[in-house]
Amino acid sequence: MVNERLVLACAALLLIAVGSMATPASAITVEVAKACHVLTDKAFPPRQAGNPAAGSAKGSAQEQRAYFSKCVANEGKMNDGGTKEAK
């Protein structure tokens, strides 16, 4: 009974390990990250210049993250001219 549990536990750990290796994470390049950061800053200007803690004059943090993610997915090329539309 103990051996069966040990075998099942090892099998489960093996499946988890293999499953996590099956989908490798893709890293973005520094150039894409910098370009998307600049585009996001243009699309969501700060409420107070030089004070990022004051928040954005346009959109929420969630919209900023969505915009940045879309920019990264498009490899730093946004066709919207820097507007905040992330949809």
C-alpha positions as a Markdown table, in Angstrom:
| # | Residue | x | y | z |
|---|---|---|---|---|
| 1 | Met | 0.0 | 0.0 | 0.0 |
| 2 | Val | 2.8 | 2.4 | 0.8 |
| 3 | Asn | 4.7 | 1.4 | -2.3 |
| 4 | Glu | 1.7 | 2.0 | -4.5 |
| 5 | Arg | 1.3 | 5.5 | -3.0 |
| 6 | Leu | 5.0 | 6.2 | -3.6 |
| 7 | Val | 4.8 | 5.0 | -7.2 |
| 8 | Leu | 1.7 | 7.2 | -7.8 |
| 9 | Ala | 3.3 | 10.2 | -6.2 |
| 10 | Cys | 6.5 | 9.8 | -8.3 |
| 11 | Ala | 4.4 | 9.3 | -11.5 |
| 12 | Ala | 2.4 | 12.5 | -10.7 |
| 13 | Leu | 5.6 | 14.5 | -10.1 |
| 14 | Leu | 7.0 | 13.1 | -13.4 |
| 15 | Leu | 3.9 | 14.2 | -15.3 |
| 16 | Ile | 4.1 | 17.7 | -13.7 |
| 17 | Ala | 7.8 | 18.0 | -14.6 |
| 18 | Val | 7.3 | 16.9 | -18.2 |
| 19 | Gly | 4.2 | 19.1 | -18.6 |
| 20 | Ser | 6.0 | 22.2 | -17.5 |
| 21 | Met | 8.9 | 21.5 | -19.9 |
| 22 | Ala | 6.6 | 21.1 | -22.9 |
| 23 | Thr | 5.8 | 24.8 | -23.1 |
| 24 | Pro | 9.0 | 26.8 | -23.1 |
| 25 | Ala | 8.7 | 30.5 | -22.1 |
| 26 | Ser | 9.5 | 32.9 | -24.9 |
| 27 | Ala | 11.6 | 35.9 | -23.9 |
| 28 | Ile | 11.3 | 39.3 | -25.5 |
| 29 | Thr | 14.3 | 41.2 | -26.7 |
| 30 | Val | 15.5 | 44.4 | -25.1 |
| 31 | Glu | 14.8 | 46.4 | -28.2 |
| 32 | Val | 11.1 | 45.3 | -28.3 |
| 33 | Ala | 10.7 | 46.0 | -24.5 |
| 34 | Lys | 12.2 | 49.5 | -24.9 |
| 35 | Ala | 10.1 | 50.3 | -27.9 |
| 36 | Cys | 6.9 | 49.1 | -26.2 |
| 37 | His | 7.8 | 51.0 | -23.0 |
| 38 | Val | 8.2 | 54.3 | -25.0 |
| 39 | Leu | 4.9 | 53.6 | -26.9 |
| 40 | Thr | 3.1 | 52.9 | -23.7 |
| 41 | Asp | 4.4 | 56.1 | -22.1 |
| 42 | Lys | 3.2 | 58.1 | -25.1 |
| 43 | Ala | -0.2 | 56.4 | -25.1 |
| 44 | Phe | -0.6 | 56.9 | -21.3 |
| 45 | Pro | 1.0 | 60.1 | -20.2 |
| 46 | Pro | 1.5 | 60.7 | -16.5 |
| 47 | Arg | -0.9 | 63.0 | -14.6 |
| 48 | Gln | 2.0 | 65.0 | -13.3 |
| 49 | Ala | 5.2 | 65.2 | -15.4 |
| 50 | Gly | 8.1 | 63.5 | -13.7 |
| 51 | Asn | 5.9 | 61.8 | -11.1 |
| 52 | Pro | 5.0 | 58.3 | -12.2 |
| 53 | Ala | 3.3 | 57.7 | -8.8 |
| 54 | Ala | 0.6 | 60.2 | -9.7 |
| 55 | Gly | -0.9 | 57.8 | -12.1 |
| 56 | Ser | -1.9 | 58.1 | -15.7 |
| 57 | Ala | -4.0 | 60.9 | -17.2 |
| 58 | Lys | -5.5 | 58.3 | -19.6 |
| 59 | Gly | -6.6 | 54.8 | -18.8 |
| 60 | Ser | -6.0 | 52.4 | -15.9 |
| 61 | Ala | -3.0 | 50.3 | -15.0 |
| 62 | Gln | -4.9 | 47.3 | -16.5 |
| 63 | Glu | -5.3 | 49.1 | -19.8 |
| 64 | Gln | -1.6 | 50.0 | -19.8 |
| 65 | Arg | -0.6 | 46.4 | -19.2 |
| 66 | Ala | -2.9 | 45.2 | -22.0 |
| 67 | Tyr | -1.4 | 47.8 | -24.4 |
| 68 | Phe | 2.2 | 46.8 | -23.5 |
| 69 | Ser | 1.3 | 43.1 | -24.0 |
| 70 | Lys | -0.3 | 43.8 | -27.3 |
| 71 | Cys | 2.8 | 45.8 | -28.3 |
| 72 | Val | 5.1 | 42.9 | -27.3 |
| 73 | Ala | 2.9 | 40.5 | -29.3 |
| 74 | Asn | 3.3 | 42.7 | -32.3 |
| 75 | Glu | 7.0 | 42.9 | -31.8 |
| 76 | Gly | 7.0 | 46.6 | -31.0 |
| 77 | Lys | 5.0 | 47.7 | -33.9 |
| 78 | Met | 1.7 | 49.4 | -33.1 |
| 79 | Asn | -0.5 | 50.6 | -35.9 |
| 80 | Asp | -2.6 | 52.9 | -33.8 |
| 81 | Gly | -0.2 | 55.9 | -33.8 |
| 82 | Gly | 0.3 | 55.7 | -30.0 |
| 83 | Thr | -3.4 | 55.8 | -28.9 |
| 84 | Lys | -4.5 | 53.9 | -25.9 |
| 85 | Glu | -6.8 | 51.5 | -27.8 |
| 86 | Ala | -5.5 | 48.1 | -26.8 |
| 87 | Lys | -8.4 | 46.1 | -28.3 |
